[in-house]
Amino acid sequence: MPKRVNHADGEDLLLTSSCNYYAEGITQAEAEAFYAKVKKGVDPKRPPMIGMNSRLERSSDGTLYENVWYSKGLYGKAIERICEMLGKARQYAENDKQKSVIDKLVEFYQTGNLAAFDEYAILWVNETESEVDFTNGFTEVYGDPLGLKASWEGYVNIIDYGATQRAKALSDNAGWFEENSPVDERFKKKECKGVSAKVISAAMLGGDLYPSSAIGINLPNSDWIRAEYGSKSVTIANLTRAYNLAAKGSGMHEEFVIDEETRAIIDRYGDVCDDLHTDLHECLGHGSGKLLPGVDADALRSYGSTIEEARADLFGLYYIADHKLVELGLTPSEEAYKSQYYTYLMNGLLTQMVRIEEGHQIEEAHMRNRALISRWTLEHYPEAVRIALVDGKHYVKIHDYSLLRKAFGELLAEVQRIKSEGDYEKARQLVEGYGIKIDTKLHHEIRERYQRLDLAPYKGFINPTYELVRDDDGNITDVIVRYGEEYDKQMLRYSHDYSTL
């Protein structure tokens, strides 16, 4: 089939998507009716993540049912292996809280009970003392056109104590950011609970985080757990550092940044502001705001992921220009934010198109979000930013950086309203109007210019191998980290050593 996930308005999103979360022939209307019925039987104030860990199938009599992913169900052999490895990891847990996290996660895998998953998520959020942490489970729903079913991912990480001071400064001031947000008072949290943030180095990536990983994560995804218990936010520093190093000397800025003055600002402040925007996005953006009572967390349906990513990005864009960040020592000067404003709009309006084949539209939620923000701003604030033609090439030209902040604040207020009220129709209009279609002539030009740079549009990571060093008595004295295994060889080795299916 042509698309893994189809979000085209007016089409049956299940029949036209090639994901494996729904049995062949199940229509979008059938699936939505099934889950609407299931949701009637749950606590609306603390709803579990319905549909997260199952495949929707049809029985011989035509009835729909969930084939649940758990140790005695679908993918049981793989999940049994996960439980076995978690059991071995438990003996190295740093504290009793971490042991409880592992025990509850194993219980979830062994039962498939979504209430157990919520209990695990609460325990995980409250475990903030360990130097080594992990996530493991069915997490993000980008691969499901209905935004319900989660792909499996896992990673192990080690805290970066120095860089974590940056994230801690944000989390310690979460209440200030919430209070001073440009969104309507009705949609603000009265109290920001348990916003913990840290910067980490990834030690091992797996599942949907391998080989192309997120650079920041904020979990859990359940809105009621965020509201009552908070969230845990991380920025993955060794990955962002690798991306930044790989970009040096690539020629991208020389080709797509409009002038030397702008390039100088980006060269001076770009890396710092990239990391800071990620921190704001993950640590505060996803954790900000609230749903109004009675609003279904899945009310925005197929547009939910794009709107949520836009909300977090806009939060970061609005606040990265705030004097508060200079006051906290997070940005080196009052003009540093300009580097982020320029590169963000350049990406959303121009350069992210290099990842899309000509003739295609934007499909992925994060890319739709960036296009939505950038194009909305371009249309509503032409006195602040426009696309300029210079010597036959198109560039982003920013006239008024301070006015851009006003634009981002205005759009943030509207996007938060859409999420808080569950305004599906307005979400549809925003995404369909600004986040999907591509100008074919501009697309061709950008791809042609990019191809001359001979760069790959996506980057990924190869896991290291770890070798234990033991003394004569068998005690572990060190771990040698080795790099250099080629990607294809690593994948084939994983298939041989770890396959269970």
C-alpha positions in Angstrom: 0.0 0.0 0.0 1.3 3.5 -0.7 1.1 4.9 2.8 1.8 3.6 6.3 -0.5 6.3 7.8 -3.0 8.2 5.7 -4.5 11.4 7.2 -6.2 12.6 4.0 -9.4 14.4 4.9 -12.6 12.7 3.7 -11.0 9.3 3.1 -11.4 6.1 5.2 -8.1 6.4 7.2 -8.0 2.7 8.1 -8.7 1.2 4.7 -6.1 3.5 3.1 -3.4 3.0 5.7 -0.9 0.1 5.7 -0.4 -0.1 9.5 -1.1 -3.4 11.1 -3.1 -2.2 14.1 -6.5 -3.1 12.5 -7.4 -6.3 10.7 -8.0 -6.0 7.0 -11.4 -4.7 6.1 -12.2 -2.9 9.4 -13.4 0.5 8.5 -12.7 3.8 10.3 -16.4 4.1 11.2 -16.5 0.6 12.7 -13.3 1.2 14.8 -14.5 4.6 16.0 -17.9 3.2 17.1 -16.2 0.3 18.8 -13.9 2.5 20.9 -16.7 5.0 21.6 -18.6 2.2 23.2 -15.6 1.0 25.2 -15.0 4.6 26.5 -18.5 4.8 28.0 -17.5 2.2 30.6 -14.5 4.0 32.0 -13.9 6.8 34.6 -14.0 10.0 32.5 -11.8 11.8 35.1 -9.0 9.1 34.9 -9.5 7.3 31.6 -7.0 4.6 30.7 -5.3 4.8 27.3 -8.0 2.8 25.5 -6.8 0.7 22.5 -3.1 1.4 23.3 -1.9 -2.2 23.4 -4.0 -4.2 21.0 -4.9 -5.1 17.5 -8.5 -4.7 16.6 -9.8 -7.8 14.8 -13.0 -9.4 13.6 -14.3 -12.7 14.8 -16.0 -15.3 12.6 -19.4 -13.9 13.5 -18.4 -10.4 12.5 -18.0 -9.0 16.0 -15.0 -6.7 16.6 -12.6 -7.5 19.5 -9.2 -6.6 20.8 -6.3 -9.0 20.4 -4.2 -7.7 23.3 -0.4 -7.5 23.3 0.7 -9.3 26.5 2.7 -12.3 27.6 -0.1 -14.8 26.9 -1.5 -12.9 23.9 -0.4 -11.3 20.7 3.4 -11.1 20.5 3.6 -13.2 23.7 7.0 -14.7 23.0 8.6 -11.3 22.6 6.9 -9.9 25.6 7.9 -12.9 27.8 11.5 -12.1 26.7 11.1 -8.5 27.8 9.8 -9.6 31.2 12.7 -12.0 31.6 15.2 -9.2 30.8 13.4 -6.7 33.2 13.7 -9.4 35.9 17.4 -9.6 35.4 17.7 -5.8 35.4 15.7 -5.5 38.7 18.7 -6.9 40.7 20.7 -3.8 39.6 18.0 -1.3 40.4 19.4 1.7 42.2 16.6 2.0 44.8 13.3 0.5 45.9 11.3 3.0 43.8 13.0 1.7 40.6 12.3 -1.9 41.6 8.6 -1.0 42.0 8.6 0.6 38.6 10.1 -2.6 37.0 7.6 -4.8 39.0 4.6 -2.9 37.8 5.8 -2.8 34.2 6.2 -6.6 34.3 2.7 -6.9 35.7 1.3 -4.8 32.8 3.2 -7.0 30.3 1.9 -10.2 31.9 -1.7 -9.0 32.1 -2.2 -6.4 29.4 -4.3 -4.5 32.0 -4.3 -0.8 31.2 -4.9 0.2 34.8 -1.6 -1.5 35.6 0.0 0.6 32.9 -1.3 3.8 34.5 0.0 2.6 37.9 3.4 1.9 36.3 3.4 5.4 34.7 2.7 7.1 38.0 5.5 5.1 39.7 7.9 6.0 36.9 7.1 9.7 37.1 7.8 9.7 40.8 11.1 7.9 40.4 13.5 10.8 39.9 16.6 9.8 42.0 18.3 7.2 39.8 21.4 7.9 37.7 20.4 5.3 35.2 16.8 5.4 33.9 14.8 3.8 31.1 11.5 3.8 29.2 10.1 0.6 27.9 6.7 -0.1 26.4 3.9 0.9 24.0 4.4 4.7 23.8 3.7 6.9 20.8 0.7 6.7 18.6 2.0 8.5 15.4 1.8 5.2 13.5 -2.0 4.8 14.0 -4.2 7.0 11.8 -6.8 7.2 14.7 -4.1 8.1 17.2 -4.9 5.3 19.7 -2.5 2.4 19.2 1.1 2.8 20.4 4.3 1.4 18.9 6.9 -0.2 21.1 10.0 1.7 22.1 12.7 1.5 24.7 15.9 3.1 25.7 18.3 3.2 28.6 19.9 6.5 29.6 22.5 8.1 32.0 21.9 11.5 33.5 24.1 14.4 32.4 24.4 16.3 35.7 25.9 19.5 34.3 23.4 20.0 31.5 20.6 19.0 33.8 21.0 22.2 35.7 19.6 23.9 32.6 16.5 21.8 32.5 16.0 22.0 36.3 16.0 25.8 36.0 13.0 25.5 33.7 11.1 22.9 35.8 11.7 24.8 39.0 9.9 27.8 37.4 7.1 25.8 35.7 4.5 27.8 37.6 5.9 31.1 36.4 5.7 30.0 32.7 2.2 28.6 33.1 1.0 31.8 34.8 2.5 34.1 32.2 1.5 32.1 29.2 -0.6 34.0 26.6 -3.4 31.4 26.6 -6.8 31.9 28.1 -6.9 31.6 31.9 -9.6 28.9 31.6 -7.0 26.6 30.0 -4.1 27.1 32.5 -3.2 24.7 35.2 -3.8 26.2 38.7 -0.8 24.2 40.0 2.0 22.6 38.1 2.6 19.2 39.8 5.7 17.1 39.5 7.4 18.7 36.5 10.8 16.9 36.6 13.3 17.5 33.9 16.8 16.3 33.1 19.4 16.1 30.4 20.6 12.6 29.6 22.9 10.6 27.4 21.3 7.6 25.6 23.2 4.4 26.2 21.0 2.1 24.1 18.1 2.6 21.7 15.4 0.1 20.7 12.1 -0.3 18.9 10.6 2.9 17.4 13.5 4.9 18.8 16.1 3.0 16.8 17.9 3.9 14.6 16.2 7.3 14.1 15.5 8.6 17.6 13.6 11.5 19.2 15.9 14.1 20.8 13.6 14.8 23.6 10.8 12.9 25.4 8.1 14.0 27.8 6.0 11.2 29.3 3.5 9.8 30.3 1.1 10.7 27.5 -2.0 10.4 29.7 -3.4 13.9 30.4 -4.9 13.0 33.7 -1.6 11.6 35.0 0.2 14.7 33.9 -2.4 16.9 35.7 -2.4 14.9 39.0 1.2 13.5 39.2 3.2 15.5 36.7 5.5 14.3 33.9 9.1 13.4 33.4 11.0 15.3 30.7 14.3 14.5 29.1 16.6 16.1 26.5 19.0 13.5 25.0 22.2 15.5 24.9 24.5 13.1 23.1 22.1 12.8 20.2 21.6 16.5 19.8 25.4 17.0 20.1 25.9 14.4 17.3 23.3 16.1 15.1 25.0 19.5 15.7 28.5 18.1 14.9 27.2 16.4 11.7 25.7 19.7 10.5 29.0 21.6 10.8 30.4 22.2 7.3 27.5 20.5 5.6 26.8 23.6 3.4 23.1 23.8 4.5 23.4 27.3 6.1 25.4 28.6 3.2 22.8 27.4 0.8 19.6 28.2 2.6 20.3 31.1 5.1 19.6 34.4 3.4 22.7 36.4 4.4 26.0 36.4 6.4 24.6 38.4 9.3 21.9 35.8 9.9 24.4 33.0 9.5 26.6 34.6 12.1 23.8 34.7 14.7 23.0 31.0 13.9 26.6 30.0 14.2 27.0 31.8 17.5 23.7 30.8 19.2 22.2 28.0 17.2 23.3 25.0 19.2 22.4 26.6 22.5 19.0 27.7 21.3 18.2 24.4 19.6 18.8 22.6 22.9 16.8 25.2 24.8 13.8 25.0 22.5 13.9 21.2 22.9 13.9 21.7 26.7 11.0 24.1 26.6 9.1 21.9 24.2 9.5 18.7 26.3 9.8 20.0 29.8 7.1 22.6 29.8 5.2 22.7 26.5 3.8 19.2 26.6 3.1 19.5 30.4 1.3 22.9 30.1 -2.4 23.7 29.9 -5.3 21.5 30.7 -8.4 19.9 29.1 -11.8 21.4 30.1 -13.9 19.0 32.2 -15.6 16.4 30.1 -13.4 16.8 27.0 -12.2 13.5 25.6 -8.4 13.3 25.3 -8.9 11.8 21.8 -11.4 14.4 20.6 -9.1 15.7 17.9 -8.7 12.2 16.4 -6.3 12.0 13.5 -5.3 15.6 14.0 -4.4 15.2 17.7 -0.7 14.4 17.3 -0.1 17.4 15.0 -1.9 19.8 17.3 -0.1 18.5 20.3 3.3 18.9 18.7 2.3 22.4 17.5 1.3 23.3 21.0 4.6 22.3 22.5 6.7 23.9 19.7 4.7 27.2 20.0 5.3 27.2 23.8 9.0 26.9 23.2 9.1 29.5 20.4 7.1 32.0 22.5 9.3 31.6 25.6 12.7 31.3 24.0 12.5 35.1 23.3 11.5 35.9 26.9 13.8 37.9 29.2 13.2 35.3 31.9 15.6 32.9 30.1 18.3 35.5 30.2 17.5 36.1 33.8 17.8 32.4 34.5 21.2 32.3 32.7 19.8 30.0 30.0 20.3 32.2 27.0 23.6 34.2 26.6 22.0 37.4 25.3 18.7 39.1 24.4 19.2 38.4 20.7 20.1 34.7 20.9 16.5 33.6 20.3 16.7 35.0 16.7 18.8 32.0 15.7 15.9 29.7 16.7 13.3 31.8 15.0 15.1 31.8 11.7 16.1 28.2 11.6 12.6 27.1 12.7 10.9 29.1 9.9 13.5 28.1 7.4 12.8 24.5 8.2 9.0 24.8 8.3 8.7 26.8 5.1 11.6 25.4 3.0 14.1 22.8 4.1 12.0 20.1 5.6 10.6 19.6 2.1 13.9 17.9 1.1 12.6 14.8 2.9 9.5 14.5 0.7 9.4 13.1 -2.8 8.1 15.5 -5.4 4.4 15.1 -6.0 3.7 14.0 -2.4 2.2 15.9 0.5 3.3 16.3 4.1 2.2 13.2 6.1 4.3 13.1 9.3 2.8 14.8 12.4 6.0 16.7 13.4 6.5 18.0 9.9 2.9 19.0 9.6 3.2 20.9 12.8 6.2 22.9 11.7 4.6 23.7 8.4 1.4 24.7 10.1 3.1 27.2 12.4 5.4 28.6 9.8 2.8 29.0 7.1 0.2 30.4 9.4 2.7 33.0 10.6 3.7 33.8 7.0 0.1 34.4 6.1 -1.0 36.4 9.2 2.2 38.4 9.8 3.6 39.3 6.4 5.1 42.4 8.0 7.3 40.1 10.2 8.4 37.4 7.7 8.2 36.6 4.0 9.8 34.4 1.5 12.2 36.4 -0.6 13.6 35.7 -4.1 17.3 36.5 -4.2 19.4 35.8 -7.3 16.8 33.2 -8.5 16.6 31.4 -5.1 14.0 31.6 -2.4 14.9 32.3 1.2 13.2 33.2 4.5 13.5 36.9 5.2 12.6 38.1 8.7 11.8 41.8 9.1 10.6 42.0 12.7 11.7 39.3 15.2 9.7 40.8 18.1 6.5 40.7 16.0 7.2 37.1 15.3 6.9 36.4 19.1 3.5 38.1 19.1 2.5 35.8 16.2 3.6 32.7 18.0 1.8 33.7 21.2 -1.4 34.4 19.3 -1.3 31.0 17.6 -0.4 29.2 20.9 -3.5 30.7 22.5 -5.6 29.3 19.7 -4.0 25.9 19.6 -4.4 25.5 23.3 -8.0 26.5 23.0 -8.5 23.8 20.3 -7.0 21.1 22.5 -8.7 22.3 25.8 -12.1 22.4 24.2 -11.6 19.4 21.9 -12.5 21.6 18.9 -12.1 18.9 16.1 -13.4 21.1 13.3 -10.9 24.0 14.0 -8.1 21.5 14.3 -9.0 20.0 10.9 -9.1 23.5 9.4 -5.7 24.5 10.8 -3.9 21.2 9.7 -5.6 20.9 6.4 -5.2 24.6 5.6 -1.5 25.0 6.6 0.1 21.7 7.4 -0.2 19.4 4.3 -0.1 20.8 0.8 3.2 21.8 -0.9 4.0 24.3 -3.6 5.3 22.1 -6.4 7.6 24.7 -8.0 9.1 25.7 -4.7 9.4 22.0 -3.7 11.4 21.2 -6.9 13.7 24.1 -6.4 14.5 23.3 -2.7 15.1 19.6 -3.5 17.4 20.5 -6.5 19.5 22.9 -4.3 19.7 20.3 -1.5 20.7 17.4 -3.9 23.7 19.4 -5.0 25.0 19.3 -1.3 25.0 15.5 -1.5 23.5 15.1 2.0 21.1 12.5 3.4 17.7 13.9 4.5 17.5 11.7 7.6 20.1 10.7 10.1 20.1 7.8 12.5 22.2 6.2 15.2 24.0 2.9 15.6 24.0 1.4 19.1 27.4 0.8 20.7 28.4 -2.6 21.9 29.3 -3.1 25.6 31.9 -5.4 26.8 32.1 -6.3 30.5 35.5 -6.3 32.2 35.8 -8.7 35.2 38.5 -9.3 37.8 39.8 -12.8 38.8 36.8 -13.3 41.1 34.3 -12.6 38.4 33.3 -9.1 39.7 32.5 -6.5 37.1 35.2 -3.8 37.2 34.5 -1.8 34.1 32.5 -1.6 30.8 34.2 -1.0 27.5 32.1 0.9 25.0 32.8 0.0 21.4 31.7 1.8 18.2 32.2 0.9 14.6 29.7 -1.9 13.9 28.0 -1.2 10.6 24.3 -0.7 10.6 23.4 -3.6 8.3 25.6 -6.0 10.3 24.1 -4.7 13.6 20.6 -5.3 12.3 21.4 -8.8 11.1 23.1 -9.6 14.5 20.1 -8.4 16.4 17.9 -10.6 14.2 20.0 -13.6 14.9 20.6 -13.0 18.6 17.3 -11.6 19.8 14.6 -12.7 17.4 11.6 -14.3 19.2 8.8 -14.0 16.7 
